[in-house]
């Protein structure tokens, strides 16, 4: 059992929430998605409405149990509301649902607001929600890409996708020699997915690049290829969002894939960012706090 204010302060300090500043993505997307639909500025904590990371909804003063998830899908929130006791906290990567689309199914709608009725249930039950987006991606020890690298036992030799103020998101390194099919089978087991999104060339794999989340930027792929990478692993190698932006991004990667010598492997946006919850963050919460329980909430469908 922990005091909420102590938990929030520890999280803020570990991820440098104030030092990081305004989240570049959700400072745009939250107003776009919620404006004229939900009074989000009054619903969410004042500090969150400025930085778009940190304590989003403040519940009761004592946290007995913590829950870990990626996206606020209805399924995730319903499990949290049902299983959580007053004061319990849900720690997520995203404050909005992002429908990224399924390479073997429907394209997604992009960012989707949390169902207001579920938000009201969270508030009425005295539960807390804390989200950490970009600061988690950039974290040197607890980052989303870092978790993938450690699971694959990557010998890290370089980091890329650099921010002058925050560090790097991407990782390049060597793995035990395998081939594309062997690596795909390994990734399917690690991320508990039925299939991957694949483009490019099948080959011998000794050097990999890792970009958790949306890695569908051809300039990042080209940087990796120029640095001798055999397989580029990301949450999304293709954008499957059903709008002009998504279709443009999809075509750009399609054109790049025709000429690349790399294997381009997508494991789903949400699964790629859930792994850190199962491994590095679970261990961190276990070491830092004395909760009654730490609860993982996986999604029943990772491609959505």
Residue pairs with C-beta under 8 A, 6 or more apart in sequence:
1 62
1 63
1 64
1 290
1 291
1 292
2 62
2 63
2 289
2 290
2 291
3 61
3 62
3 63
4 58
4 59
4 60
4 61
4 62
4 63
4 87
4 89
4 128
5 61
7 63
7 66
7 89
7 130
7 289
8 54
8 55
8 130
10 288
10 289
11 17
11 54
11 91
11 130
11 132
12 18
12 54
14 139
14 142
14 284
15 53
15 132
15 135
15 136
15 139
15 142
16 135
17 51
17 53
17 54
17 132
17 135
18 51
20 51
20 53
20 134
20 135
20 138
20 166
21 51
22 50
22 51
22 52
23 51
23 52
23 53
23 133
23 134
23 135
24 134
25 133
25 134
26 52
26 53
26 94
26 95
26 96
26 133
27 52
29 96
29 111
30 40
30 52
30 95
30 96
31 40
32 111
33 96
33 111
33 112
33 113
34 40
34 113
37 113
37 116
38 113
38 116
38 119
40 49
41 49
43 57
43 119
43 123
44 56
44 57
45 54
45 55
45 56
45 57
45 58
47 54
47 55
48 54
48 55
48 56
52 95
52 133
53 131
53 132
53 133
53 134
53 135
54 130
54 131
54 132
55 128
55 129
55 130
56 95
56 129
56 130
56 131
57 119
57 122
57 123
57 127
57 128
57 129
58 128
59 86
59 87
59 88
59 89
59 122
59 123
59 125
59 126
59 127
59 128
60 86
60 87
60 126
60 127
60 128
61 87
62 87
63 87
63 88
63 89
63 128
63 291
64 85
64 87
64 88
64 291
64 292
64 293
65 84
65 85
65 88
65 89
65 291
65 292
65 293
65 294
65 295
66 88
66 89
66 90
66 91
66 285
66 289
66 291
66 293
66 294
66 295
67 79
67 80
67 83
67 84
67 88
67 89
67 90
67 91
67 295
67 296
67 297
68 90
68 91
68 92
68 277
68 278
68 281
68 282
68 285
68 294
68 295
68 296
68 297
69 76
69 80
69 90
69 91
69 92
69 274
69 277
69 296
69 297
69 298
69 299
70 76
70 92
70 93
70 94
70 270
70 273
70 274
70 277
70 299
71 92
71 93
71 94
71 96
71 97
71 98
71 270
71 299
72 92
72 94
72 95
72 96
72 97
72 114
72 129
73 97
73 299
73 304
74 115
74 118
75 299
75 300
76 90
76 92
76 297
76 299
77 90
77 114
77 115
77 118
77 122
78 118
79 297
80 88
80 90
80 122
80 127
80 297
81 118
81 121
81 122
81 125
81 127
83 295
84 90
84 125
84 127
86 125
86 126
86 127
87 126
87 127
87 128
88 127
88 128
89 127
89 128
89 129
89 130
90 122
90 127
90 128
90 129
90 130
90 297
91 130
91 131
91 132
91 277
91 281
91 285
92 129
92 130
92 131
93 131
93 132
93 133
93 136
93 144
93 273
93 277
94 131
94 133
95 114
95 129
95 131
95 133
96 111
96 112
96 113
96 114
97 111
97 112
97 113
97 114
98 108
98 110
98 111
98 112
98 269
99 108
99 109
99 110
99 111
99 112
99 241
99 304
100 108
100 214
100 235
100 236
100 239
100 240
100 241
100 268
100 269
100 270
100 303
100 304
101 107
101 108
101 239
101 240
101 241
101 242
101 246
101 303
101 304
102 108
102 240
102 303
102 304
103 195
103 197
103 238
103 240
103 266
103 303
104 195
104 303
105 303
107 240
107 241
107 242
107 246
108 240
108 241
108 242
108 246
108 304
109 241
109 242
110 241
110 242
110 243
110 246
122 129
134 166
135 166
136 142
136 143
136 144
136 276
137 143
137 144
137 145
137 169
137 212
137 213
138 163
138 166
138 167
138 168
138 169
139 146
140 146
140 167
141 280
142 276
142 280
142 281
142 284
143 169
143 212
143 276
144 212
144 213
144 272
144 273
144 275
144 276
145 169
145 170
145 171
145 210
145 211
145 212
146 171
146 276
146 280
147 212
147 275
147 276
147 279
147 280
148 171
148 190
148 210
148 212
148 233
148 272
148 275
149 156
149 171
149 173
149 210
150 279
150 280
151 190
151 275
151 279
152 175
152 186
152 190
152 208
152 210
153 175
153 176
154 171
154 173
154 174
154 175
154 208
154 210
155 173
155 174
155 175
156 171
156 172
156 173
157 172
157 173
157 174
158 171
158 172
158 173
158 227
159 167
159 168
159 170
159 171
159 172
160 168
160 169
160 170
160 171
160 172
160 209
160 220
160 223
160 224
160 227
161 168
161 169
161 170
161 211
161 220
162 168
163 169
169 211
169 212
170 209
170 210
170 211
170 215
170 220
170 224
171 209
171 210
171 211
172 207
172 208
172 209
172 210
172 224
172 227
172 229
173 207
173 208
173 210
174 206
174 207
174 208
175 183
175 205
175 206
175 207
175 208
177 204
177 205
177 206
178 186
178 204
178 205
179 202
179 203
179 204
179 205
180 201
180 202
180 203
180 205
180 231
180 263
180 265
181 202
182 205
183 205
183 208
183 231
183 233
183 263
183 265
184 196
184 198
184 265
187 193
187 196
187 233
187 265
187 267
188 194
188 195
188 196
190 267
190 275
191 267
191 268
191 271
191 272
191 274
191 275
191 302
192 271
192 298
192 302
193 267
193 268
193 271
193 302
193 303
196 265
196 266
196 267
197 236
197 237
197 238
197 265
197 266
197 267
197 268
198 237
198 263
198 264
198 265
198 266
199 237
199 238
199 253
199 254
199 257
199 260
199 264
200 232
200 257
200 260
200 261
200 262
200 263
200 264
201 260
201 261
201 262
201 263
202 263
203 230
203 231
203 261
203 262
203 263
204 230
205 230
205 231
205 263
206 230
207 228
207 229
207 230
207 231
208 229
208 230
208 231
208 232
208 233
209 220
209 221
209 224
209 227
209 229
209 231
209 232
209 233
210 233
210 234
211 220
211 232
211 233
211 234
211 235
212 234
212 235
212 272
212 273
212 275
212 276
213 234
213 235
213 236
213 269
213 272
213 273
214 234
214 235
214 236
214 239
214 269
215 221
215 232
215 233
215 234
215 235
215 236
215 237
215 266
216 234
216 236
216 237
216 238
216 239
216 249
216 253
218 252
218 253
218 256
221 232
221 253
221 256
221 260
221 262
221 264
222 256
224 232
224 262
225 232
225 260
225 261
225 262
229 262
230 262
230 263
231 262
231 263
231 264
231 265
232 262
232 263
232 264
232 265
233 265
233 267
234 264
234 265
234 266
234 267
234 272
235 266
235 267
235 268
235 269
235 270
235 271
235 272
235 273
236 266
236 268
236 269
237 253
237 264
237 265
237 266
238 249
238 250
238 253
238 254
238 266
239 245
239 246
239 249
239 250
239 253
240 246
240 250
241 249
253 264
257 264
268 302
268 303
270 299
270 302
270 304
271 302
274 298
274 299
274 302
277 296
278 296
282 294
282 296
285 291
285 294
286 294
